[in-house]
Amino acid sequence: MNQFLFSILLLISRLPLRILYFFSDIMFFLNYYIIGYRKAVVLENLRNSFPEKTEKEIKEISKKFFSNFCDYLAEMLKAFTISHTESRVRMQHLNQDLFHEAKAEGKNVILLSGHVFNWEWFNALATLVPQKNCHPVYRKMSSSFWEEKIKMIRNRFNNKSLEANEVIKHIFRTPNNGESIYMFVADQTPHVLHVNYGLKFLNQKTPAFIGYDKLSTRMDMAFIYCEMKKVKRGFYQVNYHRIYPDGEKFVEHEVVKKFHGLLENTIRKRPDNWLWSHRRWKYKDAIKNYQE
């Protein structure tokens, strides 16, 4: 059954994006006006994050978010078959000199992005940078069949994806020689059993994923933030920013705080482009070490 469904999705994926966006518009209408999936969650998250905004502004952001989210689903489907040429046209990568600098310094790169639309289209970066190895990091799925298909998306354009539980070991075992890039979607919500550190983010006490933090204090790597911008429907820009330590080297949690500061700035500029439908703050009371 899974294989049959995937074959259908693959056929749909080959449709032009303008047709996929037509289906996106239908999905948006059905969900926003009839089904209301996660609508209450989105509104609660927005109200808590932007207490200064009026209810009218909150609802306007919510509506735009659901439209962008439906576009994201269409674009994720398109990612199975999108050509390298179309990917290059639709996703513009700015400030690529940072990758050449990191290679010249002999430092592997840690890319930190948030769930800003459309993070799934980063993959063509592997064809643009001088590094030989690009590793998108993913979380293991309950279905081995669909995990393999999602890996197929992320392994396109010569990427080599790594499961989140394996990536830290892989990094420590790989020479830090400027030839590898590791791509983290770093605003993940830690499982309640792994909530140790938290910080103030979007006006809320927020559990933070810190798996990459030990890398900043133990290895001399280049940390780069990915600022995603939706230019218009189906077209994006990623501007890359190097994250530097305040001192000679990073101290504990420094890169985590700087990443969240950069991500919050991105979200505040275009709040409807971040993934608001997850319960990101449900484990806030489990935080053991909190810093504002």
C-alpha positions as a printed NumPy array, in Angstrom:
array([[  0.   ,   0.   ,   0.   ],
       [  2.822,   2.411,   0.9  ],
       [  4.58 ,   1.695,  -2.376],
       [  1.382,   2.307,  -4.349],
       [  0.783,   5.61 ,  -2.536],
       [  4.379,   6.67 ,  -3.125],
       [  4.089,   5.876,  -6.836],
       [  1.029,   8.145,  -7.023],
       [  2.849,  10.926,  -5.151],
       [  5.811,  10.574,  -7.488],
       [  3.565,  11.022, -10.514],
       [  1.934,  14.082,  -8.938],
       [  5.389,  15.449,  -8.124],
       [  6.169,  15.639, -11.835],
       [  3.374,  18.144, -12.387],
       [  4.435,  21.785, -12.856],
       [  4.511,  23.789,  -9.642],
       [  1.732,  26.085, -10.877],
       [ -0.602,  23.062, -10.869],
       [  0.646,  21.889,  -7.472],
       [ -0.056,  25.376,  -6.131],
       [ -3.632,  25.06 ,  -7.401],
       [ -4.001,  21.999,  -5.14 ],
       [ -2.28 ,  23.961,  -2.374],
       [ -4.968,  26.653,  -2.627],
       [ -7.663,  23.984,  -2.312],
       [ -5.944,  22.456,   0.744],
       [ -5.665,  25.89 ,   2.33 ],
       [ -9.348,  26.659,   1.835],
       [-10.485,  23.304,   3.21 ],
       [ -8.239,  23.451,   6.246],
       [ -8.51 ,  27.113,   7.155],
       [-12.237,  27.549,   6.641],
       [-13.634,  24.047,   7.276],
       [-11.299,  21.552,   9.002],
       [ -9.243,  23.94 ,  11.152],
       [ -6.348,  21.509,  11.747],
       [ -4.012,  22.927,  14.435],
       [ -5.622,  26.343,  14.107],
       [ -5.969,  26.744,  17.872],
       [ -2.31 ,  25.743,  18.386],
       [ -1.117,  28.28 ,  15.831],
       [ -3.173,  31.084,  17.343],
       [ -1.981,  30.276,  20.873],
       [  1.664,  30.204,  19.778],
       [  1.308,  33.507,  17.939],
       [ -0.43 ,  35.262,  20.839],
       [  2.237,  34.148,  23.291],
       [  5.074,  35.095,  20.926],
       [  3.722,  38.517,  19.955],
       [  1.795,  39.93 ,  22.933],
       [  2.185,  43.41 ,  21.432],
       [  0.126,  42.528,  18.34 ],
       [ -3.631,  42.983,  18.068],
       [ -5.987,  40.043,  17.605],
       [ -6.583,  41.186,  14.028],
       [ -2.82 ,  41.081,  13.318],
       [ -2.502,  37.641,  14.925],
       [ -5.301,  36.216,  12.778],
       [ -3.816,  37.754,   9.646],
       [ -0.43 ,  36.106,  10.36 ],
       [ -2.207,  32.813,  11.084],
       [ -4.036,  32.923,   7.769],
       [ -0.84 ,  33.67 ,   5.82 ],
       [  0.968,  30.911,   7.723],
       [ -1.575,  28.26 ,   6.684],
       [ -1.292,  29.403,   3.075],
       [  2.509,  29.14 ,   3.246],
       [  2.274,  25.773,   4.983],
       [  0.129,  24.34 ,   2.175],
       [  2.652,  25.693,  -0.33 ],
       [  5.384,  23.99 ,   1.686],
       [  3.594,  20.632,   1.358],
       [  3.338,  21.119,  -2.415],
       [  7.004,  22.13 ,  -2.612],
       [  8.105,  19.196,  -0.482],
       [  6.272,  16.898,  -2.896],
       [  7.983,  18.64 ,  -5.813],
       [ 11.362,  18.054,  -4.153],
       [ 11.184,  14.36 ,  -5.152],
       [ 11.595,  15.225,  -8.831],
       [ 12.653,  18.873,  -9.14 ],
       [ 15.533,  19.295, -11.572],
       [ 18.862,  20.808, -10.634],
       [ 18.244,  23.689, -13.052],
       [ 14.817,  24.536, -11.631],
       [ 16.152,  24.244,  -8.09 ],
       [ 18.933,  26.73 ,  -8.888],
       [ 16.398,  29.175, -10.34 ],
       [ 13.956,  28.918,  -7.444],
       [ 16.481,  28.936,  -4.571],
       [ 19.099,  31.681,  -4.588],
       [ 22.071,  31.144,  -2.272],
       [ 23.731,  34.403,  -1.19 ],
       [ 27.066,  35.003,   0.537],
       [ 28.596,  31.738,  -0.677],
       [ 32.092,  33.11 ,   0.008],
       [ 31.67 ,  31.907,   3.598],
       [ 32.022,  28.303,   2.443],
       [ 35.221,  29.065,   0.562],
       [ 36.568,  30.862,   3.655],
       [ 35.803,  27.855,   5.864],
       [ 37.549,  25.512,   3.443],
       [ 40.596,  27.808,   3.271],
       [ 40.683,  27.778,   7.1  ],
       [ 40.509,  23.97 ,   7.099],
       [ 37.277,  23.945,   9.105],
       [ 34.214,  21.775,   8.569],
       [ 30.931,  23.672,   8.554],
       [ 27.892,  23.4  ,  10.813],
       [ 24.87 ,  24.941,   9.071],
       [ 22.089,  26.02 ,  11.43 ],
       [ 18.638,  26.726,  10.018],
       [ 15.16 ,  26.989,  11.478],
       [ 11.822,  25.643,  10.292],
       [ 11.468,  28.618,   7.956],
       [  9.833,  27.924,   4.604],
       [ 11.19 ,  26.227,   2.662],
       [ 14.014,  24.507,   4.491],
       [ 13.549,  21.343,   2.409],
       [ 14.967,  23.117,  -0.642],
       [ 18.453,  23.629,   0.813],
       [ 19.704,  20.448,  -0.816],
       [ 21.02 ,  21.932,  -4.062],
       [ 23.594,  23.817,  -1.977],
       [ 25.791,  20.718,  -2.278],
       [ 26.3  ,  21.485,  -5.967],
       [ 27.467,  25.053,  -5.266],
       [ 29.965,  24.805,  -2.418],
       [ 33.623,  23.695,  -2.599],
       [ 33.204,  21.075,   0.16 ],
       [ 33.068,  17.448,  -1.015],
       [ 30.601,  16.162,   1.581],
       [ 27.205,  17.675,   2.465],
       [ 25.241,  15.912,   5.203],
       [ 21.608,  16.937,   5.869],
       [ 20.642,  15.805,   9.372],
       [ 17.216,  14.183,   9.824],
       [ 15.17 ,  12.642,  12.614],
       [ 14.276,   8.98 ,  12.443],
       [ 10.669,   8.293,  11.436],
       [  8.413,   5.568,  12.81 ],
       [  7.851,   4.177,   9.306],
       [ 11.016,   2.777,   7.754],
       [  9.417,   2.999,   4.304],
       [  8.699,   6.748,   4.522],
       [ 11.99 ,   7.429,   6.25 ],
       [ 13.739,   5.963,   3.229],
       [ 11.689,   8.16 ,   0.885],
       [ 12.426,  11.328,   2.87 ],
       [ 16.11 ,  10.391,   2.818],
       [ 15.784,  10.06 ,  -0.939],
       [ 14.76 ,  13.734,  -1.124],
       [ 17.631,  14.852,   1.082],
       [ 20.205,  12.724,  -0.718],
       [ 19.49 ,  14.314,  -4.073],
       [ 22.175,  16.532,  -5.606],
       [ 24.977,  14.449,  -4.088],
       [ 23.99 ,  14.867,  -0.421],
       [ 24.644,  12.157,   2.18 ],
       [ 22.031,  12.445,   4.926],
       [ 22.706,  11.38 ,   8.511],
       [ 20.265,  10.379,  11.245],
       [ 20.328,  12.762,  14.224],
       [ 21.489,  10.103,  16.695],
       [ 24.473,   9.267,  14.495],
       [ 25.665,  12.697,  13.404],
       [ 27.688,  13.751,  16.476],
       [ 29.716,  10.526,  16.416],
       [ 30.217,  10.94 ,  12.672],
       [ 31.545,  14.481,  13.15 ],
       [ 33.999,  13.474,  15.872],
       [ 35.281,  10.611,  13.707],
       [ 35.625,  12.72 ,  10.537],
       [ 38.748,  14.85 ,   9.916],
       [ 38.045,  18.537,  10.553],
       [ 39.686,  19.58 ,   7.295],
       [ 37.183,  21.905,   5.604],
       [ 35.708,  19.218,   3.341],
       [ 32.381,  18.558,   5.123],
       [ 29.158,  20.439,   5.79 ],
       [ 26.534,  19.305,   8.316],
       [ 23.052,  20.793,   7.842],
       [ 21.006,  21.048,  11.06 ],
       [ 17.416,  22.239,  11.356],
       [ 18.33 ,  23.437,  14.825],
       [ 15.053,  24.701,  16.31 ],
       [ 13.82 ,  21.186,  17.028],
       [ 11.928,  20.575,  20.271],
       [ 13.879,  18.142,  22.461],
       [ 12.075,  15.107,  23.861],
       [ 10.941,  15.706,  27.44 ],
       [ 13.621,  13.283,  28.708],
       [ 16.326,  15.377,  27.01 ],
       [ 15.16 ,  18.839,  28.037],
       [ 18.124,  20.255,  29.917],
       [ 18.767,  23.764,  28.654],
       [ 16.283,  26.513,  27.865],
       [ 16.318,  30.192,  26.971],
       [ 13.975,  33.081,  26.297],
       [ 12.842,  32.895,  22.674],
       [  9.878,  34.742,  21.192],
       [  8.909,  36.021,  24.653],
       [  8.658,  32.48 ,  26.017],
       [ 10.643,  30.072,  28.147],
       [ 11.795,  27.678,  25.416],
       [ 13.469,  24.244,  25.586],
       [ 16.427,  24.274,  23.194],
       [ 18.006,  21.48 ,  21.194],
       [ 21.733,  21.679,  22.027],
       [ 23.23 ,  18.647,  20.285],
       [ 25.526,  20.868,  18.223],
       [ 26.679,  22.914,  21.226],
       [ 29.363,  20.439,  22.331],
       [ 30.857,  20.713,  18.839],
       [ 31.336,  24.471,  19.276],
       [ 33.335,  24.066,  22.48 ],
       [ 35.314,  20.937,  21.566],
       [ 36.07 ,  21.412,  17.863],
       [ 37.212,  24.445,  15.903],
       [ 34.48 ,  24.384,  13.268],
       [ 32.765,  27.118,  11.232],
       [ 29.185,  27.829,  12.325],
       [ 26.933,  29.413,   9.712],
       [ 23.335,  30.584,  10.099],
       [ 20.913,  30.157,   7.175],
       [ 18.5  ,  33.079,   6.882],
       [ 15.649,  31.985,   4.639],
       [ 13.506,  34.534,   2.848],
       [ 10.438,  33.812,   0.723],
       [ 10.74 ,  36.284,  -2.167],
       [  7.458,  35.253,  -3.772],
       [  5.534,  32.051,  -4.299],
       [  7.981,  29.333,  -5.319],
       [ 11.09 ,  31.524,  -5.049],
       [ 13.427,  31.806,  -2.069],
       [ 16.708,  33.364,  -0.989],
       [ 19.09 ,  32.007,   1.617],
       [ 21.544,  34.491,   3.062],
       [ 24.372,  32.846,   4.998],
       [ 25.845,  34.496,   8.109],
       [ 28.968,  33.324,   9.954],
       [ 28.495,  32.98 ,  13.716],
       [ 31.619,  34.021,  15.612],
       [ 32.403,  33.631,  19.331],
       [ 32.699,  36.745,  21.48 ],
       [ 36.068,  35.566,  22.748],
       [ 38.795,  33.405,  21.29 ],
       [ 36.48 ,  30.379,  21.214],
       [ 32.869,  29.535,  21.952],
       [ 31.791,  28.967,  25.544],
       [ 28.99 ,  26.616,  26.576],
       [ 25.604,  27.52 ,  25.046],
       [ 26.986,  30.613,  23.29 ],
       [ 26.286,  29.366,  19.782],
       [ 22.809,  28.165,  20.863],
       [ 21.895,  31.627,  22.126],
       [ 23.291,  33.34 ,  19.035],
       [ 21.423,  30.989,  16.707],
       [ 18.119,  31.608,  18.483],
       [ 18.739,  35.363,  18.426],
       [ 19.308,  35.28 ,  14.659],
       [ 16.299,  33.015,  14.11 ],
       [ 14.028,  35.259,  16.188],
       [ 15.108,  38.237,  14.091],
       [ 14.235,  36.278,  10.918],
       [ 10.837,  35.284,  12.306],
       [  9.961,  38.804,  13.426],
       [ 10.62 ,  40.134,   9.934],
       [  8.303,  37.557,   8.285],
       [  6.346,  35.735,  11.022],
       [  4.042,  33.856,   8.629],
       [  6.998,  31.869,   7.208],
       [  7.878,  29.906,  10.368],
       [  6.317,  26.572,  11.362],
       [  3.822,  27.603,  14.062],
       [  1.739,  24.42 ,  14.059],
       [  3.983,  22.438,  16.438],
       [  3.609,  22.475,  20.228],
       [  7.138,  23.826,  20.736],
       [  6.607,  25.   ,  24.286],
       [  4.831,  21.972,  25.764],
       [  7.93 ,  20.871,  27.748],
       [  8.955,  24.297,  29.065],
       [  8.358,  23.272,  32.675],
       [ 10.895,  20.436,  32.288],
       [ 13.809,  22.845,  31.684],
       [ 16.593,  22.328,  34.237],
       [ 18.987,  25.09 ,  33.201],
       [ 17.266,  28.287,  32.057],
       [ 18.96 ,  31.468,  30.831],
       [ 17.214,  34.582,  29.585]])
